């Protein structure tokens, strides 16, 4: 059914032709156009299905109850899950919906009429420190909207937070227990506020997310559509996640959620299957009351909420605009815990009697989209198997699939090239080969363990909040993870060495041996980079690009300067001429805060770095200035050159 690969020249000619076609498509086609997405996606899908067919017909041994055959079929089963997920992703991305124009029309209408609906703002908090929480509270109070009330829902019952809310003008709510975790906390807020403001719309924010001033004005008009029960905006982050930071690639590699928020959710919205992501969303109070409040029978209350609304015929609408920014997980344990919680929560929703697999009221398309979400997690075991398969081949003589390198170059490499090219094109440079695989590899084993535990006991496990804040100023080594990935790297090295020193090693390397040698090399590269991620470099307070003119007073001298970068405690100044003032106390003007005192810690060649000293009201003004504007301190598009350069520096142990 699948012809022989032929000689190396003809195979390489095929691969080069495929590469040239992909290059032309990337240059000529526009990912914003539906026809172009279908054309490029269809070509990628054909190559993907051709590879799947080749794998099934040509590379599997006869099915028998022996170890070699069972290993081959186990590997193929999880590979087939990954292939199905990829194919469904391509089909989903045939469509996309942009609601920005609709939001602008609705905003203009509301501005003209002045009929802005009241909004309650719920800030959910559990044990976050003030330096994290204040950004959300102050930014919420600074939202430009005529009828809003900010409610801080404290599930840790902290008297100091009540006092802080009274001081800044936010309303404070708590409850005697933590039943239902975040969903229970939200339901308590829903019940209590019904007796006070009873606003028809509720904006929900996580404790570490700072909204922009226009968030409500951009979103509330989308509720003109009677089907819209919830309007969701994407999550953005003002700090690098552990992979970006630890590899030194924050300026060249986007966070792993960017393609989901920027590309997949607008596509899902076009299919009527977008869903809530837990923060920076607005929901109608009456629709919540209709479904019995925020669901709390699964630890992913956000996904469960959208499903509950779908079941009643309502939709989640996605406004793909940057309207808030939050704190990404700062450490590897928190990063992994967050992903395993999402995995378990998705499985729990799948198992609910009211969920998309078992419950009534869902369309076939909505059920298929939920299946796509489940497959995302079920792909992770394949990554684990892929990393250890070469070692199993060399030490146990068990091939994951029976093929030589020419066969793979004929059927596998065109599929890989097309998938990488398509992902980079459709995501508009938000993915990179290797680095995307590293991102998945970091959590693959933990998610695989979560899937196994979920199969045994899916419910009853406690809700784990992602820890935010704390001291990140010292180098940390995540020894367990480092031992895991370091061990896998050594296993790959040992398998390559064994290929040549084994007593059973043949004088000539067979085509299948060549294939598994290259595979072992790829596994070694991936696991070694993952090993590097386990060394957590110190973090400083986030600095933001500003470019703001200011006046600096040093003694009796006034200088014109530019505030190039700023944080809540430090500024970097650029002067028109020389400015040698190290160790001096200066005064400078900052937006909202007025004149602030500062101490110059570094000064050279017209540049100075100074620690600022502020009164409480000035500090809050700086929080509002820095965190209510769309400032970028990390990449929004990926660069292979920059990512490789950062990786090289980290490999040498350089900051």
C-alpha positions in Angstrom: 0.0 0.0 0.0 2.9 2.3 0.8 5.7 2.1 -1.7 9.3 1.6 -0.7 11.3 4.7 0.1 13.9 4.1 -2.6 17.5 5.4 -2.3 18.7 8.3 -0.1 18.9 10.8 -3.0 15.2 10.4 -4.0 14.1 10.6 -0.3 16.1 13.7 0.3 14.8 15.2 -2.9 11.2 14.6 -1.7 12.0 16.2 1.7 13.6 19.3 0.1 10.6 19.7 -2.2 8.2 19.5 0.7 10.3 22.1 2.6 10.3 24.5 -0.4 6.5 24.1 -0.8 6.0 24.8 2.9 8.2 27.9 2.7 6.2 29.2 -0.3 3.0 28.6 1.6 4.2 30.4 4.7 5.2 33.4 2.6 2.1 33.6 0.3 -0.8 32.6 2.6 -2.4 34.8 5.3 -3.4 33.0 8.6 -6.2 35.6 9.0 -7.9 34.3 5.9 -10.3 31.3 6.2 -9.5 29.9 2.8 -5.7 30.1 3.5 -6.2 28.3 6.8 -8.2 25.6 5.2 -5.6 25.2 2.4 -2.5 25.0 4.6 -4.3 23.0 7.2 -5.6 20.5 4.7 -2.1 19.9 3.2 -0.8 19.4 6.7 -3.7 17.1 7.6 -3.1 14.9 4.5 0.6 14.5 5.4 -0.4 13.7 9.0 -2.9 11.0 7.9 -0.5 9.6 5.4 2.0 9.1 8.2 -0.6 7.6 10.4 -1.5 5.1 7.6 2.1 4.2 7.1 2.6 3.6 10.8 -0.4 1.3 11.0 0.2 -0.7 7.8 4.0 -0.8 7.6 5.6 -0.4 11.0 3.7 -2.6 13.4 4.4 -6.3 14.0 1.6 -8.9 14.0 -0.4 -8.5 17.2 0.7 -11.2 19.7 0.8 -11.6 23.4 4.6 -11.1 23.6 6.5 -8.2 25.1 7.8 -6.8 21.8 4.4 -6.6 20.1 2.7 -5.2 23.2 5.3 -2.5 23.5 4.9 -1.5 19.8 1.1 -1.3 20.1 1.2 0.6 23.4 3.5 3.2 21.8 1.3 3.4 18.7 -1.8 3.8 20.8 -0.6 6.9 22.5 1.0 8.2 19.2 -2.4 7.8 17.6 -3.9 9.9 20.4 -1.4 12.6 19.6 -2.1 12.3 15.8 -5.9 12.6 16.4 -5.4 15.6 18.7 -3.3 17.3 16.1 -5.7 16.6 13.3 -8.7 17.9 15.3 -6.6 21.0 16.1 -6.1 21.6 12.4 -9.9 21.3 11.7 -10.7 23.6 14.7 -8.3 26.2 13.3 -10.1 26.3 10.0 -12.3 29.0 11.6 -11.7 32.0 13.9 -13.9 34.8 15.3 -12.8 38.4 16.1 -15.3 40.2 18.3 -13.3 43.5 18.5 -15.5 45.4 16.0 -18.6 44.1 17.7 -17.2 45.3 21.0 -16.4 48.7 19.6 -19.9 49.2 18.2 -21.5 48.2 21.5 -19.1 50.5 23.5 -20.0 53.4 21.2 -23.7 52.8 21.7 -23.4 52.6 25.5 -21.3 55.8 25.6 -23.9 57.6 23.6 -26.8 56.3 25.8 -25.0 56.3 29.1 -26.9 53.2 30.0 -23.9 51.3 31.5 -25.1 48.3 33.5 -23.8 48.0 37.1 -20.9 45.6 37.7 -19.7 43.8 40.8 -16.0 42.9 40.7 -15.0 39.8 42.5 -11.3 39.4 43.4 -10.7 35.8 44.7 -7.8 35.5 47.1 -6.3 32.6 49.1 -3.2 33.3 51.1 -1.5 35.6 48.5 0.7 38.3 50.0 -0.1 42.0 49.8 2.6 42.7 47.2 0.7 40.3 44.8 -2.8 41.2 45.8 -2.5 45.0 45.8 -2.0 45.0 42.1 -5.4 43.5 41.5 -7.2 45.6 44.1 -5.7 49.0 43.1 -6.1 48.3 39.4 -9.7 47.2 39.9 -10.5 50.4 41.8 -8.9 52.3 38.9 -11.2 50.8 36.2 -12.8 53.6 34.2 -16.5 52.7 34.6 -19.4 54.6 36.1 -21.1 51.8 38.2 -18.8 49.3 39.8 -18.1 47.8 43.2 -14.9 46.0 44.1 -15.4 43.0 46.4 -12.3 41.2 47.8 -13.3 37.6 48.5 -10.8 36.5 51.1 -10.8 32.7 51.7 -8.0 33.0 54.3 -9.8 35.3 56.7 -7.0 37.9 57.3 -7.8 40.9 59.5 -5.0 42.9 57.9 -6.6 42.5 54.5 -9.9 43.8 55.8 -8.1 46.8 57.1 -6.3 47.3 53.8 -9.6 47.1 51.9 -11.2 49.7 54.2 -8.2 52.0 53.6 -8.2 51.9 49.8 -12.0 51.8 49.4 -12.7 48.1 48.4 -15.4 46.0 50.0 -14.3 42.9 52.0 -16.0 39.5 52.2 -15.0 36.3 53.8 -16.7 33.1 55.1 -16.2 30.6 58.0 -14.8 27.7 55.9 -13.4 26.9 52.5 -16.0 24.5 51.3 -16.0 24.2 47.5 -12.6 26.0 47.2 -12.7 28.8 44.6 -16.2 27.9 43.4 -17.5 28.1 46.9 -15.8 31.4 47.5 -17.4 32.8 44.4 -20.8 31.5 45.4 -20.5 33.2 48.8 -19.8 36.4 47.1 -22.7 35.9 44.7 -25.1 35.3 47.7 -23.9 38.2 49.9 -23.7 40.8 47.1 -27.3 40.0 46.0 -28.4 41.7 49.2 -26.3 44.8 48.5 -25.5 45.9 45.0 -27.1 42.9 43.1 -25.3 44.0 39.9 -26.5 42.2 36.8 -22.9 41.6 35.7 -19.9 40.2 37.6 -16.3 40.6 36.7 -14.1 37.8 38.2 -10.4 38.4 38.8 -7.7 36.2 40.3 -5.7 37.8 43.1 -2.7 38.3 40.9 -4.4 39.8 37.8 -4.5 43.6 37.2 -7.2 44.8 34.9 -6.8 47.6 32.5 -9.0 50.7 33.0 -11.1 49.9 29.8 -11.8 46.3 30.6 -15.5 46.8 31.4 -16.2 49.3 28.7 -14.8 46.8 26.1 -16.7 43.8 27.4 -20.1 44.6 28.8 -21.5 45.6 25.4 -21.1 42.0 24.1 -24.0 41.0 26.4 -26.3 42.5 23.8 -26.3 39.0 22.3 -29.0 37.1 24.4 -26.9 33.9 24.0 -23.9 35.4 25.7 -23.9 34.4 29.3 -20.2 34.9 29.8 -17.6 37.0 28.0 -14.0 36.0 28.5 -10.8 37.9 27.7 -7.3 36.3 27.4 -4.7 36.0 30.1 -1.5 37.8 29.7 1.5 37.8 32.0 4.0 40.5 33.0 6.6 38.0 34.1 8.4 35.1 32.5 7.3 31.6 33.3 10.0 29.2 34.7 10.9 27.8 31.3 11.4 31.2 29.7 13.3 32.5 32.7 15.5 29.5 33.5 16.6 29.1 29.9 17.1 32.9 29.5 14.7 33.1 26.6 12.0 35.4 27.9 12.7 37.9 25.0 12.6 35.2 22.3 10.1 32.5 23.4 6.4 33.0 24.3 4.7 31.4 27.2 3.1 28.0 26.5 -0.4 29.4 26.9 -0.1 32.1 24.2 -1.2 29.9 21.3 -4.2 28.7 23.4 -5.4 32.1 24.3 -4.5 34.0 21.1 -5.2 31.3 18.5 -7.3 28.4 19.8 -9.9 30.3 21.8 -10.9 32.6 19.0 -11.2 29.5 16.8 -13.3 27.7 19.4 -15.5 30.8 19.7 -16.2 30.6 16.0 -17.5 27.0 16.6 -19.6 28.1 19.6 -17.3 26.3 22.0 -15.0 28.8 23.8 -14.8 28.4 27.5 -14.0 30.3 30.7 -10.4 30.4 31.9 -10.9 31.4 35.5 -10.0 35.1 35.5 -10.7 38.4 33.6 -14.2 37.3 32.6 -17.7 38.7 33.1 -20.8 36.6 33.7 -24.4 37.4 34.0 -25.8 37.1 37.5 -29.2 35.9 36.2 -27.6 33.1 34.2 -25.6 32.1 37.3 -28.8 31.9 39.3 -30.4 29.9 36.6 -27.7 27.2 36.8 -27.5 27.2 40.6 -24.4 29.4 41.0 -20.8 28.7 40.2 -20.3 24.9 39.9 -18.0 23.5 42.5 -18.2 19.7 41.8 -14.9 19.8 39.8 -11.7 21.7 40.7 -11.7 23.5 37.3 -14.7 25.7 38.2 -14.1 27.8 35.1 -14.4 25.0 32.5 -17.3 23.6 34.5 -19.0 26.9 34.4 -18.9 27.2 30.7 -20.2 23.6 30.3 -23.1 24.3 32.7 -24.0 27.4 30.6 -23.7 25.4 27.3 -26.0 22.8 28.7 -28.7 25.5 29.0 -28.2 26.8 25.5 -25.9 29.8 26.4 -22.4 30.6 25.1 -19.1 31.9 26.2 -17.9 34.7 23.9 -14.2 35.4 23.5 -12.9 39.0 23.2 -9.4 38.6 22.0 -7.9 41.8 23.5 -5.4 42.4 26.1 -7.5 43.7 29.0 -5.6 42.4 32.0 -2.2 41.0 33.0 -1.2 38.7 35.8 1.6 36.8 37.5 2.6 33.6 35.8 3.8 30.7 37.9 7.3 31.7 39.0 8.8 28.3 40.1 8.8 24.9 38.5 6.8 23.2 41.2 4.1 25.8 41.0 4.1 25.6 37.2 3.7 21.8 37.2 1.1 21.9 40.0 -1.0 24.3 38.0 -1.0 22.1 34.9 -1.8 18.9 36.8 -4.7 20.7 38.4 -6.0 21.7 35.0 -5.6 18.1 33.8 -7.5 16.6 36.8 -10.2 19.3 36.6 -10.8 18.5 32.9 -11.1 14.8 33.7 -13.5 15.5 36.5 -15.8 17.5 34.3 -15.6 14.7 31.7 -16.9 12.2 34.3 -19.7 14.3 35.7 -23.2 13.1 34.9 -23.9 16.7 33.7 -20.7 16.9 31.7 -20.3 17.1 27.9 -19.7 13.3 27.6 -22.7 12.2 29.7 -25.1 15.1 30.1 -27.9 16.4 27.9 -28.1 19.7 26.1 -24.8 19.8 24.4 -24.4 19.9 20.6 -22.2 17.4 18.8 -19.7 20.1 18.0 -19.4 21.1 21.7 -18.9 17.5 22.7 -16.2 17.1 20.1 -14.4 20.3 21.3 -14.4 18.9 24.8 -13.0 15.6 23.5 -10.2 17.8 21.9 -9.5 19.2 25.4 -9.3 15.7 26.9 -6.9 14.6 24.2 -4.6 17.4 25.0 -3.9 15.8 28.3 -3.9 12.3 27.0 -1.1 13.2 24.6 1.4 13.7 27.5 2.1 10.0 28.1 3.2 9.8 24.5 5.9 12.3 25.2 7.2 10.2 28.1 7.3 7.1 25.9 9.0 9.0 23.1 11.8 10.1 25.4 12.5 6.5 26.7 11.8 4.5 23.5 15.4 4.6 22.1 16.9 3.3 25.4 14.3 0.5 25.4 15.4 -0.4 21.8 19.1 -0.5 22.7 18.9 -2.2 26.1 15.9 -4.5 25.6 16.0 -4.9 21.8 12.4 -3.8 21.6 11.7 -1.3 18.8 8.8 1.2 19.2 8.2 0.7 15.5 9.9 -1.3 12.9 11.3 1.2 10.3 14.6 2.3 9.1 15.8 5.9 8.7 14.9 6.1 5.0 11.3 5.1 5.6 11.0 7.7 8.3 12.6 10.4 6.1 10.0 9.4 3.4 6.9 9.4 5.5 7.7 10.9 8.9 9.9 13.9 8.1 7.4 15.5 5.7 4.8 15.3 8.4 7.0 16.8 11.0 8.1 19.6 8.7 4.5 20.4 7.7 3.4 20.3 11.3 6.2 22.7 12.5 5.6 25.0 9.6 1.9 25.1 10.0 2.0 25.7 13.7 4.4 28.6 13.3 2.3 30.0 10.5 -1.1 29.7 12.0 0.1 30.8 15.4 1.8 33.8 13.8 5.3 32.9 15.2 4.1 31.8 18.7 5.6 28.3 18.4 9.1 27.0 17.8 10.3 23.4 17.2 12.2 21.9 20.1 11.2 24.6 22.5 7.5 23.6 22.3 8.5 20.0 22.9 10.6 21.1 26.0 7.5 22.9 27.3 5.4 19.7 27.0 8.2 17.5 28.3 8.5 19.5 31.6 5.0 18.5 32.7 4.5 15.2 30.8 5.5 12.8 33.6 3.5 14.7 36.3 0.4 14.8 34.1 0.8 11.1 33.2 0.9 10.3 36.9 -2.2 12.5 37.4 -4.0 10.6 34.6 -3.2 7.3 36.3 -4.4 8.6 39.7 -7.5 10.1 38.1 -8.3 6.7 36.7 -8.2 5.3 40.2 -9.7 8.1 42.2 -10.8 11.1 40.1 -12.6 13.0 42.9 -11.8 13.8 46.5 -8.3 15.3 46.0 -7.8 18.8 47.5 -7.7 22.0 45.5 -4.1 23.2 45.2 -3.7 26.9 44.8 -0.7 28.1 42.7 1.6 29.9 45.1 2.6 33.4 44.0 5.0 35.8 45.4 7.7 35.1 48.0 11.5 35.4 47.8 12.9 34.5 44.4 16.2 36.3 44.8 18.4 33.2 45.2 19.4 30.4 42.9 17.4 27.2 43.4 17.9 23.7 42.1 14.8 21.5 41.8 16.8 18.4 42.6 14.0 15.8 42.0 13.2 17.1 38.6 16.9 17.6 37.8 17.6 14.0 38.9 14.7 12.8 36.7 15.7 14.6 33.5 19.4 14.2 34.2 18.9 10.5 34.6 17.0 10.4 31.3 19.8 12.2 29.6 22.3 9.8 30.9 20.1 6.9 29.8 20.2 8.3 26.3 24.0 8.7 26.4 24.3 5.2 27.7 22.1 3.8 25.0 24.2 5.5 22.3 27.3 4.1 23.8 25.8 0.7 24.2 25.1 0.7 20.4 28.8 0.5 19.8 30.2 -1.4 22.9 27.5 -3.9 23.4 28.8 -7.6 23.1 25.9 -8.1 20.7 26.8 -5.0 18.6 27.2 -5.9 15.0 30.1 -4.8 12.8 27.7 -2.8 10.6 25.0 -0.4 11.8 21.7 -1.4 10.3 19.2 1.1 8.9 17.0 0.6 12.0 20.0 1.1 14.2 20.7 4.4 12.5 17.1 5.5 13.0 17.3 4.7 16.8 20.7 6.3 17.1 19.3 9.6 15.8 16.2 9.2 17.9 18.4 8.7 21.0 20.3 11.9 20.1 17.0 13.9 19.9 15.9 12.4 23.3 19.2 13.4 24.8 18.9 17.0 23.5 15.4 17.4 24.8 16.0 15.8 28.2 19.3 17.8 28.7 17.5 21.1 28.0 14.8 20.0 30.4 17.6 19.3 32.9 18.8 22.9 32.5 15.3 24.3 33.2 15.6 22.7 36.7 18.2 25.3 37.7 16.1 28.3 38.7 18.0 31.5 38.3 17.3 34.4 40.7 14.5 36.8 39.8 14.5 40.5 40.3 11.4 42.6 40.7 9.8 43.1 37.3 11.0 46.1 35.4 8.9 47.7 32.7 9.9 49.8 29.7 8.5 53.3 30.2 10.3 56.0 28.1 8.8 58.9 30.2 10.4 62.4 30.4 11.0 63.6 33.9 13.0 66.1 35.9 15.6 65.0 38.4 16.8 67.3 41.2 20.2 66.6 42.7 21.1 69.2 45.3 20.6 72.6 43.7 20.9 71.2 40.1 18.0 70.2 37.9 18.4 67.6 35.1 16.2 66.6 32.3 16.0 62.8 32.1 14.1 59.9 30.7 12.7 57.2 32.9 13.6 54.3 30.6 12.5 51.5 33.0 10.7 51.4 36.2 9.4 49.0 38.9 7.7 49.7 42.3 11.1 50.1 43.9 13.6 51.2 41.3 14.0 53.3 38.2 16.6 53.4 35.4 17.3 57.0 34.2 18.9 58.2 31.0 20.3 61.8 30.9 21.1 64.0 28.0 24.7 64.4 29.1 27.0 63.1 31.8 25.5 62.5 35.2 27.8 61.2 37.8 25.7 61.1 41.0 26.3 57.6 42.4 25.5 57.6 46.2 23.5 60.8 45.9 20.0 61.3 47.1 17.8 62.8 44.4 14.2 63.7 43.8 12.2 62.9 40.6 8.7 63.3 39.4 6.7 60.1 38.6 3.1 59.9 37.2 0.4 60.1 39.9 3.0 59.8 42.7 4.4 63.3 42.2 7.9 64.1 43.6 9.6 61.0 45.0 12.9 60.6 46.8 15.4 58.2 45.4 18.9 56.9 46.1 21.3 56.5 43.2 23.0 53.0 43.4 24.7 53.1 39.9 25.7 55.9 37.6 27.7 55.8 34.4 27.9 57.4 30.9 24.6 59.3 31.2 22.7 56.4 32.9 21.7 56.0 36.5 19.8 53.4 38.5 18.1 54.6 41.6 16.0 53.0 44.4 12.9 55.0 45.0 11.3 55.7 48.4 7.6 56.4 48.5 4.8 57.1 51.0 1.9 54.6 51.0 -0.3 56.8 48.8 2.6 57.3 46.3 3.2 53.5 46.2 -0.4 52.9 45.3 -0.2 55.5 42.6 2.8 53.7 41.1 1.0 50.4 41.2 -1.9 52.0 39.2 0.6 53.6 36.8 2.7 50.5 36.1 0.1 47.7 36.2 -3.0 49.2 34.5 -1.2 49.8 31.2 -0.4 47.1 28.6 3.4 46.9 29.3 5.4 44.0 27.8 8.5 42.7 29.5 8.5 39.3 27.7 8.2 38.2 24.1 4.9 38.0 22.3 6.4 36.3 19.3 9.1 33.6 19.1 12.5 33.9 17.6 14.6 30.8 17.0 17.9 32.8 16.8 17.3 34.5 20.1 16.0 31.4 21.8 19.1 29.4 20.7 21.4 32.2 21.9 19.6 32.3 25.3 19.8 28.5 25.6 23.6 28.6 24.8 24.2 31.1 27.5 22.3 29.1 30.1 24.1 26.0 29.0 27.3 27.8 29.9 25.8 28.8 33.2 25.7 32.5 32.3 22.9 34.8 33.5 
